[in-house]
């Protein structure tokens, strides 16, 4: 296998497939070896935030749902955090 860093130059990158450079993909043999750990770490971080703070909507904000395949808010949701 030859290594050619020029294949990522601005003029050559247009000829490459969109997923040509994917060092840690989402599936297959190049999947990141630490993906499970990162999910657990994120859940622990979220649980610590929820344990230490109370979250409230910014006063006067109204959340309007948009129903598609996945329901999401029509606009950004702003919250304030106060210590418990």
KAURTA-V674801 format. One record per pair of residues at least 12 apart in sequence whose ideal C-beta (glycine too) atoms are under 8 Angstrom apart, sorted by the first residue. I is the first residue (numbers start at 1). GAP is how many residues later the second one is. If there is no record, write none. Layout:
<<I	GAP> <I	GAP>>
This chain:
<<8	13> <49	32> <51	33> <52	31> <52	32> <53	28> <53	29> <53	30> <53	31> <54	27> <54	28> <54	29> <54	30> <55	24> <55	25> <55	26> <56	23> <56	24> <56	26> <57	20> <57	21> <57	22> <58	20> <58	21> <58	22> <61	16> <61	17> <63	14>>
